[in-house]
Amino acid sequence: MSQFFNQNSRGRGRGRGSGGGRGRGNSGQGFFSGGSGTNGAFRNHASSATSFSGSSAFGAADGPVQVSIKGWRGDTEAALVRFLDNKVGRPVNIDNINYIGDIMYVTLPYRDIAQDLLKLNGIWFSGNKLSLQLRTHPVKFRPGDNSRNSYGGGESGAGGSGNINNASNSGDSTVIKDRLMSLLQTRANMQSNSLDLSSLSQDSIIIALGADPSRDGKIFKAILVIAAQMYPNLETINLADNGFHSLKPIADIGAHFPDLRNLSLMNNKIADIRELDCLSSIGSTVPLSHLSELILIGNPICDIELQQPNGAANYLEKVQKRFPTISMLDTNPVAPILHAEQTVLDSNRSSLPKELPFSAVHVFAENPGISDLVNAFVPGFFSLYDGNRAGLADIYSPAAQFSLMVDSTQPTSAFARSSADSQKHIDLSAYIRRSRNLTRIKSHQKRISTLASGHMAVMQAITELPNTHHPVDEAQKFSFDAWEVQVPSSGSPPQVLAMVVVHGEFLEMLTQNKLSFDRTFVLAPSSPGSAAASVGSPCIIVNDMLTIRRYNGFHSWAPPLDGIAASASTGGNSSSGLAPEQQEMARALQEQTGLTVDWTLKYLENYGWNYQLAISEFPKVRASLPPEAFQ
């Protein structure tokens, strides 16, 4: 039954990508300088036994053998070679690698290695099925036709040096352009109009060119020029892990891709916010004026900015000054800067929750029986979870499952935008290493390994998480929904289980970070005489799904505060009554400040219902308020 109810097990499959056939059938595109001419030959070796000038040597018992490989485009050439070495159990010792379109042709020194490789035909590699065939009539290539000699080397044969730092003639330039076109074809995804240019210094093609992207910006300038010719409609570019100290090498990206929407600069070495100027209207005549997502995580700039007073807000302000259209920063949603002619109230509305078609309630229980069950289970569970997790061993079923999901997005409610706990920069790595966020994890193996199945695995998983304190004695900080479900069982009556979803907050004891959580339990009745019954638990846990989020308070399910709802219907301190967004502002402000209803409304009216201004000014005016202003 636990598998049936585990939300993360739904739709589990091999996790293969959808781009397995991307770019196939391109052998006629002509980015090779001479195609696959019939008179060409592989580079000659000193030994006559490995001479490839004719085809007679191919297929000899101890001679070179050519194998074609299709379906490898899901990753780099270097990754494929490592994969093959691992699967064969020894180095495959590839002598040459050549290409025609999406087909790779590898030359192996011995037939027995080729036979081992052919056993891998049909195996999955980076989301695609590999097709390996022995070439009984080998394809011949001319020296310089996009070949590798003794895999990993940088030579390109008679067609030119192939070294970007020595490109002094048109022949060299042609070779370099062909190589870069080949690189772009392996990294572009036309289904999503995206280009992955991350970690270029580790790409075998860049290594063969003798280029160092972290030191020489010319390679990026060349790549952008060629990419714009090949893929002019790109909307997403990933430039992570390239060692950028300066962004000048990509300063022309806006000119090449004026409709670029998403840009990742993650894990570089950018330490000054002003480096972004060359991509924005501050320092460029062709800025990224349509950018909607920017990722800067992993750059020194993030730590430098976030460690400053009011760091998160100032960091966002500085980035939006340069890119006012972004709606995602560092994987967190943000409100784009609105047009100046819009009203202050409209600006505040963009950060407020949408009005529900019904009133939120603190708790929902399908019937009194399940309400009693939850009110007994929840305090007992969290008491043990906080004080003695080993004691939970008695109430997890032998076949229980546990999964954890981390939602790292920044909450955007009016409360969160002014809460220090919500805006605090929090390290979630202790949870992320176990996170089973299926929107981000595509690997089938990772999806399986992050699902704790069985009593021992569940106990190990929850005991590895940081120590916590859940303030269950403060009932207003928690909400739950509970209902019964009947699960069919062959040959016996349906089993009645309870679904319980708990929303609340907890304090991480070591860091004193405050976080919000949602926890979904599938509960079954404990049998008389069972371990759970012996410790007084009315139920056992069949399934436990925990979601951890940045702190967002409890105002979303809090009942209307005394007087505010009345003001909305009778006019209160406002002759026209309160709009739904004003009610939300008032609730959030009263929770933050402790003001009475009347003073909350007076205070917001004084600041023209500008919530951000009101909350930022409150510390300055607090001392001037009379005692009766507070609850």
Wavefront OBJ file of the C-alpha trace (Angstrom):
o trace
v 0.000 0.000 0.000
v 2.871 2.380 0.679
v 3.923 2.363 -2.958
v 0.386 3.192 -4.030
v 0.275 6.349 -1.972
v 3.806 7.667 -2.541
v 3.343 10.774 -4.629
v 6.912 10.713 -5.878
v 6.682 7.222 -7.306
v 4.027 8.216 -9.839
v 5.249 8.140 -13.405
v 8.627 6.690 -12.532
v 10.445 5.590 -15.622
v 13.862 5.586 -17.063
v 13.929 9.353 -16.979
v 15.206 9.537 -20.513
v 15.371 12.891 -22.190
v 13.201 13.724 -25.141
v 15.988 14.930 -27.361
v 17.473 11.577 -28.299
v 17.115 12.205 -32.003
v 18.171 15.821 -32.006
v 20.100 16.831 -35.081
v 20.059 13.461 -36.803
v 20.257 13.407 -40.558
v 22.660 16.334 -40.739
v 25.410 14.558 -42.627
v 24.753 16.780 -45.604
v 25.188 20.076 -43.801
v 28.734 20.372 -45.040
v 30.575 21.700 -42.008
v 33.429 19.343 -42.870
v 35.902 21.059 -45.156
v 35.842 18.266 -47.728
v 33.198 15.765 -46.668
v 34.081 12.063 -46.629
v 36.131 11.909 -49.798
v 36.980 8.475 -51.142
v 40.674 9.192 -51.637
v 41.379 10.359 -48.117
v 43.140 8.363 -45.402
v 43.603 8.391 -41.674
v 46.850 9.793 -40.358
v 49.636 7.307 -40.996
v 51.456 5.787 -38.067
v 55.081 4.781 -38.132
v 54.263 1.094 -37.930
v 53.166 -0.505 -41.190
v 50.849 -2.725 -39.161
v 48.712 0.311 -38.377
v 48.887 2.034 -41.739
v 45.401 3.242 -42.709
v 46.205 4.535 -46.206
v 44.272 1.622 -47.662
v 41.396 -0.447 -46.377
v 43.091 -3.832 -46.430
v 44.377 -3.499 -42.878
v 40.874 -3.079 -41.479
v 39.326 -6.183 -40.021
v 42.605 -8.040 -39.580
v 42.643 -10.275 -36.503
v 45.069 -7.997 -34.691
v 44.660 -4.872 -36.799
v 42.640 -1.655 -36.526
v 38.855 -1.845 -36.608
v 36.320 0.913 -37.242
v 33.047 1.115 -35.273
v 30.253 3.626 -35.873
v 28.297 5.021 -32.920
v 24.889 6.704 -33.123
v 22.862 8.265 -30.325
v 25.757 9.698 -28.305
v 24.784 13.374 -28.611
v 23.239 13.551 -25.130
v 26.682 14.308 -23.668
v 30.245 15.177 -24.668
v 32.739 13.062 -26.537
v 34.915 12.796 -23.426
v 31.954 11.612 -21.348
v 31.175 8.926 -23.928
v 34.749 7.603 -23.881
v 34.718 7.440 -20.059
v 31.365 5.643 -20.225
v 32.666 3.062 -22.710
v 35.838 2.475 -20.689
v 33.727 1.846 -17.601
v 31.277 -0.505 -19.307
v 33.940 -2.522 -21.104
v 35.991 -2.731 -17.910
v 39.234 -1.522 -19.481
v 40.440 1.397 -21.614
v 39.123 1.040 -25.160
v 42.212 2.864 -26.500
v 40.539 4.766 -29.314
v 43.087 5.794 -31.968
v 40.922 8.128 -34.030
v 37.521 9.769 -33.784
v 35.794 11.217 -36.856
v 32.277 12.414 -37.575
v 29.714 12.569 -40.330
v 26.721 14.448 -39.035
v 25.670 12.843 -35.760
v 27.519 9.588 -36.420
v 30.838 9.084 -34.647
v 33.411 6.790 -36.245
v 36.020 5.402 -33.864
v 39.110 3.446 -34.819
v 40.204 0.771 -32.356
v 43.594 -0.955 -32.381
v 42.291 -4.507 -31.856
v 39.276 -6.537 -32.906
v 38.677 -7.965 -29.405
v 38.097 -4.433 -28.068
v 35.642 -3.816 -30.884
v 33.798 -7.031 -30.048
v 33.498 -5.902 -26.411
v 32.120 -2.559 -27.573
v 29.561 -4.188 -29.848
v 28.103 -5.997 -26.818
v 26.990 -2.559 -25.607
v 24.730 -2.039 -28.615
v 21.361 -0.729 -27.357
v 22.683 0.456 -23.983
v 21.381 3.796 -22.666
v 23.792 6.753 -22.494
v 22.692 10.187 -21.241
v 19.075 9.615 -22.188
v 19.700 8.044 -25.603
v 20.125 4.502 -26.905
v 23.537 3.830 -28.400
v 23.716 2.042 -31.733
v 27.133 0.478 -32.397
v 28.049 -1.234 -35.675
v 31.218 -2.801 -36.975
v 32.228 -1.157 -40.272
v 33.225 -4.023 -42.559
v 33.821 -1.375 -45.256
v 35.379 1.454 -43.230
v 34.593 5.046 -44.039
v 37.756 6.873 -45.036
v 38.539 10.404 -43.921
v 41.101 12.898 -45.089
v 43.552 14.269 -42.527
v 41.974 17.257 -40.819
v 38.377 16.159 -41.424
v 37.276 16.807 -37.839
v 39.410 13.931 -36.587
v 41.160 13.142 -33.310
v 44.460 11.292 -33.390
v 45.221 9.327 -30.223
v 42.156 10.593 -28.361
v 42.695 13.746 -26.309
v 45.469 15.168 -28.504
v 45.279 18.559 -30.106
v 46.631 17.814 -33.596
v 44.428 18.180 -36.611
v 46.540 16.794 -39.396
v 47.477 18.272 -42.715
v 44.365 20.387 -42.867
v 45.846 22.948 -40.447
v 47.207 23.261 -36.922
v 43.719 23.559 -35.434
v 45.121 25.635 -32.558
v 43.178 28.821 -31.951
v 46.247 30.585 -30.630
v 48.199 29.843 -33.814
v 45.458 30.552 -36.355
v 47.442 32.726 -38.741
v 46.032 31.670 -42.095
v 42.700 30.971 -43.722
v 43.284 27.207 -43.551
v 43.660 27.353 -39.790
v 40.601 29.599 -39.475
v 38.519 27.147 -41.486
v 39.590 24.254 -39.275
v 38.765 26.246 -36.130
v 35.375 27.267 -37.468
v 34.579 23.658 -38.380
v 35.559 22.516 -34.905
v 33.431 25.183 -33.232
v 30.461 24.346 -35.441
v 30.848 20.716 -34.395
v 30.945 21.769 -30.744
v 27.788 23.849 -31.101
v 25.932 20.990 -32.749
v 26.637 18.772 -29.741
v 25.417 21.448 -27.307
v 22.382 22.990 -28.962
v 18.817 21.876 -28.333
v 16.458 23.264 -30.911
v 13.386 21.853 -29.198
v 13.913 24.338 -26.378
v 15.929 26.956 -28.349
v 18.750 26.543 -25.862
v 22.524 26.324 -25.985
v 24.655 24.768 -23.245
v 28.091 26.433 -23.181
v 28.957 25.368 -19.633
v 32.379 23.990 -18.617
v 33.940 24.653 -22.023
v 37.482 24.176 -20.734
v 36.663 20.480 -20.194
v 35.248 19.917 -23.672
v 37.468 17.728 -25.836
v 36.989 19.974 -28.880
v 38.150 23.044 -26.961
v 41.081 21.068 -25.552
v 42.042 19.968 -29.061
v 41.997 23.610 -30.163
v 44.490 24.464 -27.426
v 42.163 27.160 -26.065
v 41.773 28.200 -22.431
v 38.344 29.858 -22.085
v 39.060 31.030 -18.536
v 42.049 33.098 -19.735
v 41.318 33.971 -23.351
v 38.020 35.646 -24.221
v 38.523 35.247 -27.970
v 37.037 31.762 -27.927
v 33.715 33.057 -26.569
v 33.585 35.874 -29.093
v 34.122 33.351 -31.886
v 31.543 30.943 -30.492
v 28.886 33.648 -30.177
v 29.434 34.805 -33.754
v 29.118 31.267 -35.135
v 26.206 30.397 -32.835
v 24.289 33.459 -34.029
v 24.729 32.273 -37.618
v 23.626 28.721 -36.839
v 20.938 29.370 -34.222
v 19.748 32.997 -34.444
v 16.580 32.397 -32.389
v 18.149 31.128 -29.171
v 16.230 32.005 -26.004
v 18.372 30.218 -23.373
v 22.150 30.135 -22.963
v 24.026 28.376 -20.149
v 27.494 29.838 -19.478
v 28.051 28.189 -16.091
v 31.455 26.990 -14.841
v 33.621 28.935 -17.282
v 35.857 30.793 -14.837
v 34.609 34.269 -15.823
v 36.140 37.079 -13.771
v 34.905 39.601 -16.335
v 31.906 39.460 -18.685
v 33.576 41.484 -21.443
v 34.157 38.340 -23.571
v 30.354 37.963 -23.888
v 29.496 41.675 -23.947
v 28.077 41.315 -27.478
v 25.614 38.582 -26.521
v 22.702 41.029 -26.757
v 23.670 41.971 -30.305
v 23.829 38.336 -31.364
v 20.707 37.177 -29.494
v 18.355 40.141 -28.999
v 15.493 37.870 -27.849
v 17.487 36.013 -25.181
v 15.193 35.201 -22.249
v 17.261 33.006 -19.932
v 20.945 33.309 -19.016
v 22.930 31.254 -16.504
v 26.280 32.558 -15.267
v 26.344 30.123 -12.361
v 29.605 29.031 -10.682
v 31.899 31.621 -12.233
v 34.205 34.090 -10.467
v 32.281 37.351 -10.879
v 32.954 39.482 -7.797
v 31.638 42.922 -8.785
v 28.009 43.741 -9.577
v 29.264 46.265 -12.130
v 30.452 43.404 -14.335
v 26.804 43.034 -15.337
v 26.787 46.555 -16.824
v 28.163 45.405 -20.176
v 25.084 43.236 -20.664
v 22.611 45.932 -19.607
v 21.544 49.374 -20.766
v 24.039 50.879 -18.310
v 27.018 49.850 -20.409
v 25.706 48.427 -23.673
v 23.891 49.841 -26.670
v 22.429 46.366 -27.306
v 21.411 45.201 -23.817
v 19.522 42.045 -22.886
v 16.256 43.947 -22.845
v 14.008 40.855 -22.806
v 15.819 38.856 -20.119
v 13.379 37.064 -17.807
v 15.708 34.717 -15.889
v 19.245 35.259 -14.613
v 21.298 32.847 -12.492
v 24.336 34.139 -10.604
v 24.510 31.454 -7.889
v 28.051 30.294 -7.138
v 29.736 33.628 -7.908
v 31.513 35.659 -5.188
v 29.121 38.481 -6.023
v 26.263 36.604 -4.312
v 28.042 36.143 -0.994
v 29.388 39.700 -1.072
v 25.972 41.249 -1.676
v 23.928 38.972 0.594
v 26.249 39.515 3.564
v 25.572 43.244 3.515
v 22.834 44.796 5.706
v 19.472 44.193 4.051
v 21.506 42.190 1.562
v 18.766 40.236 -0.210
v 16.689 43.328 -0.967
v 19.696 45.398 -2.093
v 21.012 42.561 -4.236
v 17.663 42.256 -6.003
v 17.467 46.022 -6.452
v 20.927 46.199 -8.040
v 20.206 43.362 -10.432
v 16.790 44.731 -11.409
v 18.336 48.159 -11.977
v 20.247 46.487 -14.794
v 17.615 43.977 -15.896
v 14.190 45.360 -14.956
v 12.342 42.639 -16.874
v 13.596 39.608 -14.925
v 11.012 37.502 -13.148
v 13.444 34.800 -11.925
v 16.708 35.498 -10.100
v 18.890 32.624 -8.904
v 15.974 30.169 -9.452
v 13.680 32.284 -7.233
v 10.653 34.134 -8.637
v 10.774 37.918 -8.308
v 8.333 40.637 -9.297
v 9.518 42.498 -12.417
v 9.815 46.261 -12.010
v 6.487 47.730 -13.103
v 5.865 50.784 -15.247
v 6.080 54.080 -13.427
v 2.548 55.121 -14.352
v 1.030 52.263 -12.383
v -0.309 53.074 -8.939
v 1.372 52.249 -5.680
v -1.447 49.868 -4.869
v -0.892 48.012 -8.147
v 2.774 47.607 -7.234
v 1.877 46.106 -3.895
v -0.749 43.848 -5.468
v 1.880 42.090 -7.570
v 3.447 40.596 -4.459
v 0.187 39.567 -2.781
v -1.483 36.178 -2.935
v -4.410 35.887 -5.301
v -7.809 36.087 -3.628
v -9.377 32.671 -3.109
v -12.990 32.103 -4.093
v -13.666 30.928 -0.534
v -12.442 31.773 2.962
v -9.356 29.943 4.210
v -9.905 27.832 7.309
v -7.392 26.831 9.931
v -8.097 23.096 9.802
v -10.225 20.666 7.856
v -11.205 17.229 9.128
v -13.667 15.024 7.281
v -15.346 13.817 10.476
v -14.934 14.053 14.279
v -13.200 10.676 14.431
v -10.378 11.646 12.121
v -10.126 15.026 13.853
v -9.511 13.248 17.172
v -6.940 10.992 15.499
v -4.965 13.930 14.073
v -5.081 15.908 17.318
v -3.578 12.904 19.097
v -1.060 11.977 16.382
v 0.436 15.335 15.380
v 1.681 16.561 18.806
v 3.006 13.101 19.651
v 4.835 12.734 16.346
v 6.572 16.103 16.428
v 7.453 15.720 20.101
v 9.386 12.558 19.244
v 10.741 14.004 15.988
v 12.240 16.945 17.889
v 13.312 15.182 21.069
v 13.909 11.509 20.317
v 13.719 10.496 16.647
v 14.811 6.980 17.445
v 11.531 6.645 19.334
v 9.650 6.981 16.031
v 10.872 3.520 15.037
v 7.798 1.988 16.645
v 5.280 3.952 14.577
v 6.719 3.569 11.048
v 5.401 0.455 9.317
v 7.937 -2.165 8.138
v 7.245 -1.194 4.504
v 7.087 2.580 5.109
v 8.427 5.070 2.583
v 9.870 8.534 3.181
v 10.739 11.262 0.688
v 11.937 14.835 1.069
v 11.491 17.708 -1.376
v 13.180 21.098 -1.044
v 11.462 24.152 -2.517
v 14.179 26.805 -2.604
v 12.101 29.516 -4.281
v 11.793 32.810 -2.466
v 8.272 33.406 -1.089
v 6.664 36.518 -2.556
v 3.874 37.318 -0.099
v 3.684 40.753 1.510
v 4.678 39.121 4.794
v 7.721 37.358 3.328
v 9.035 40.442 1.553
v 9.425 42.190 4.912
v 10.254 39.243 7.185
v 13.895 38.872 8.197
v 13.404 35.108 8.539
v 12.047 34.905 4.978
v 14.737 37.094 3.425
v 17.626 35.486 5.307
v 20.178 33.673 3.138
v 19.871 30.047 4.252
v 22.084 27.095 3.379
v 19.715 24.250 2.483
v 22.451 21.782 1.482
v 21.689 19.460 4.423
v 18.276 18.869 2.857
v 19.086 19.227 -0.839
v 21.391 16.210 -0.813
v 18.319 14.082 -0.025
v 15.824 16.136 -2.034
v 13.568 14.270 -4.449
v 12.243 17.265 -6.347
v 11.007 15.567 -9.515
v 10.860 18.879 -11.393
v 14.650 18.985 -11.183
v 15.791 15.370 -10.805
v 15.544 13.584 -14.140
v 17.932 10.703 -13.438
v 16.064 7.446 -12.817
v 18.835 6.263 -10.498
v 18.700 9.467 -8.406
v 14.912 9.254 -8.178
v 15.217 5.741 -6.773
v 18.136 6.450 -4.412
v 16.417 9.457 -2.798
v 13.281 7.449 -1.958
v 13.767 5.775 1.437
v 11.891 2.464 1.333
v 11.596 0.159 4.311
v 11.709 0.747 8.035
v 15.511 0.911 8.400
v 16.015 3.203 5.400
v 13.319 5.591 6.640
v 14.822 5.795 10.124
v 18.288 6.410 8.707
v 16.973 9.180 6.448
v 15.095 11.121 9.135
v 17.883 10.803 11.725
v 20.374 12.310 9.265
v 18.327 15.524 8.972
v 19.185 18.508 11.213
v 17.724 18.680 14.732
v 14.577 20.791 14.931
v 11.937 22.325 17.173
v 8.294 22.486 16.046
v 6.266 24.914 18.207
v 3.194 22.670 18.350
v 2.062 24.386 21.561
v 1.326 27.478 19.417
v -1.640 26.089 17.511
v -2.086 29.156 15.298
v 1.226 28.363 13.583
v -0.048 25.040 12.267
v -2.804 23.922 9.969
v -3.912 20.482 8.829
v -6.260 18.781 6.399
v -7.359 15.208 7.091
v -9.692 12.775 5.378
v -10.251 9.053 4.994
v -9.553 6.956 1.914
v -10.539 3.389 1.171
v -7.945 1.219 -0.536
v -9.244 -1.875 -2.350
v -7.710 -5.149 -1.233
v -8.192 -8.394 -3.164
v -10.042 -11.038 -1.223
v -10.735 -8.829 1.782
v -12.678 -5.687 2.672
v -11.156 -2.335 1.637
v -8.594 -0.927 4.042
v -9.420 2.464 5.530
v -6.438 4.810 5.680
v -6.106 8.431 6.773
v -4.512 11.141 4.650
v -3.125 13.929 6.815
v -1.442 17.057 5.427
v 0.220 19.289 8.025
v 1.443 22.835 7.303
v 3.600 24.725 9.773
v 7.046 25.929 10.743
v 10.104 24.725 12.630
v 13.358 26.080 14.003
v 16.651 24.453 13.019
v 18.433 24.104 16.350
v 22.049 24.402 15.193
v 21.607 27.376 12.845
v 18.484 28.920 14.418
v 17.037 29.208 10.910
v 13.252 29.306 10.726
v 11.687 27.314 7.888
v 8.189 26.423 6.714
v 7.126 22.897 5.872
v 4.322 20.744 4.488
v 4.188 17.116 5.588
v 1.843 14.516 4.147
v 1.239 11.318 6.095
v -0.612 8.184 5.061
v -1.723 6.527 8.304
v -3.132 3.077 9.015
v -4.679 1.922 12.301
v -2.212 0.295 14.693
v -2.993 -3.329 15.450
v -3.621 -4.404 19.052
v -0.383 -5.627 20.589
v 1.767 -3.962 17.923
v 4.819 -1.865 18.750
v 2.884 1.290 17.844
v -0.004 0.362 20.112
v 2.378 -0.437 22.966
v 3.700 3.147 22.935
v 0.199 4.598 22.768
v 0.067 5.483 19.067
v -3.374 5.026 17.482
v -1.826 4.537 14.042
v 1.262 3.596 12.063
v 2.887 5.657 9.309
v 2.683 4.010 5.904
v 4.050 6.963 3.969
v 5.745 10.234 4.953
v 6.367 13.010 2.406
v 8.116 16.140 3.666
v 8.441 19.423 1.777
v 10.707 22.132 3.203
v 10.386 25.770 2.121
v 11.754 29.148 3.070
v 9.809 30.738 5.893
v 6.478 32.254 4.851
v 4.668 32.707 8.152
v 1.175 31.453 8.895
v -0.950 34.409 7.774
v -2.265 32.523 4.737
v -4.454 30.263 6.873
v -4.917 32.568 9.849
v -8.559 33.545 10.452
v -9.433 37.224 9.925
v -7.980 39.281 12.755
v -10.539 40.917 15.008
v -11.914 44.048 13.392
v -10.245 43.816 9.982
v -12.991 41.760 8.363
v -15.562 44.084 9.942
v -13.763 47.089 8.462
v -14.000 45.471 5.075
v -17.782 45.168 5.312
v -18.755 48.241 7.352
v -16.212 50.755 6.256
v -14.297 50.904 9.552
v -11.637 53.589 9.287
v -12.031 53.735 5.533
v -15.170 55.236 4.028
v -14.989 52.922 1.055
v -14.157 49.721 2.945
v -11.130 47.515 2.428
v -10.215 45.764 -0.806
v -9.015 42.140 -0.492
v -5.377 43.158 -0.996
v -5.717 45.779 1.746
v -7.067 43.150 4.118
v -4.033 41.002 3.338
v -1.685 43.935 3.960
v -3.389 44.685 7.268
v -3.187 41.084 8.452
v 0.480 40.817 7.521
v 1.362 44.158 9.131
v -0.499 43.355 12.347
v 1.320 40.004 12.572
v 4.660 41.757 12.072
v 4.126 44.735 14.395
v 1.651 43.697 17.075
v -0.487 46.790 16.484
v -4.185 46.780 17.233
v -6.626 46.690 14.348
v -7.437 50.408 14.521
v -3.808 51.430 14.667
v -2.884 48.989 11.880
v -5.399 50.623 9.576
v -4.429 54.156 10.632
v -0.763 53.353 10.089
v -1.273 51.931 6.592
v -3.508 54.867 5.613
v -0.800 57.254 6.793
v 1.624 55.665 4.318
v -0.889 55.567 1.478
v -1.232 51.780 1.752
v 2.375 51.356 0.609
v 3.165 48.203 2.568
v 6.897 48.139 1.888
v 7.326 51.740 2.991
v 5.153 51.233 6.065
v 7.051 48.188 7.302
v 10.472 49.699 6.615
v 9.592 52.874 8.561
v 8.048 51.080 11.530
v 11.274 50.678 13.586
v 11.763 54.457 13.382
v 8.284 55.380 14.580
v 7.637 52.547 17.033
v 8.852 54.492 20.073
v 6.547 57.402 19.273
v 3.389 55.248 19.327
v 1.292 55.179 22.532
v 0.934 51.932 24.543
v -2.692 51.550 23.488
v -1.524 51.184 19.863
v -0.317 47.678 20.667
v -2.253 44.520 21.455
l 1 2 3 4 5 6 7 8 9 10 11 12 13 14 15 16 17 18 19 20 21 22 23 24 25 26 27 28 29 30 31 32 33 34 35 36 37 38 39 40 41 42 43 44 45 46 47 48 49 50 51 52 53 54 55 56 57 58 59 60 61 62 63 64 65 66 67 68 69 70 71 72 73 74 75 76 77 78 79 80 81 82 83 84 85 86 87 88 89 90 91 92 93 94 95 96 97 98 99 100 101 102 103 104 105 106 107 108 109 110 111 112 113 114 115 116 117 118 119 120 121 122 123 124 125 126 127 128 129 130 131 132 133 134 135 136 137 138 139 140 141 142 143 144 145 146 147 148 149 150 151 152 153 154 155 156 157 158 159 160 161 162 163 164 165 166 167 168 169 170 171 172 173 174 175 176 177 178 179 180 181 182 183 184 185 186 187 188 189 190 191 192 193 194 195 196 197 198 199 200 201 202 203 204 205 206 207 208 209 210 211 212 213 214 215 216 217 218 219 220 221 222 223 224 225 226 227 228 229 230 231 232 233 234 235 236 237 238 239 240 241 242 243 244 245 246 247 248 249 250 251 252 253 254 255 256 257 258 259 260 261 262 263 264 265 266 267 268 269 270 271 272 273 274 275 276 277 278 279 280 281 282 283 284 285 286 287 288 289 290 291 292 293 294 295 296 297 298 299 300 301 302 303 304 305 306 307 308 309 310 311 312 313 314 315 316 317 318 319 320 321 322 323 324 325 326 327 328 329 330 331 332 333 334 335 336 337 338 339 340 341 342 343 344 345 346 347 348 349 350 351 352 353 354 355 356 357 358 359 360 361 362 363 364 365 366 367 368 369 370 371 372 373 374 375 376 377 378 379 380 381 382 383 384 385 386 387 388 389 390 391 392 393 394 395 396 397 398 399 400 401 402 403 404 405 406 407 408 409 410 411 412 413 414 415 416 417 418 419 420 421 422 423 424 425 426 427 428 429 430 431 432 433 434 435 436 437 438 439 440 441 442 443 444 445 446 447 448 449 450 451 452 453 454 455 456 457 458 459 460 461 462 463 464 465 466 467 468 469 470 471 472 473 474 475 476 477 478 479 480 481 482 483 484 485 486 487 488 489 490 491 492 493 494 495 496 497 498 499 500 501 502 503 504 505 506 507 508 509 510 511 512 513 514 515 516 517 518 519 520 521 522 523 524 525 526 527 528 529 530 531 532 533 534 535 536 537 538 539 540 541 542 543 544 545 546 547 548 549 550 551 552 553 554 555 556 557 558 559 560 561 562 563 564 565 566 567 568 569 570 571 572 573 574 575 576 577 578 579 580 581 582 583 584 585 586 587 588 589 590 591 592 593 594 595 596 597 598 599 600 601 602 603 604 605 606 607 608 609 610 611 612 613 614 615 616 617 618 619 620 621 622 623 624 625 626 627 628 629 630 631
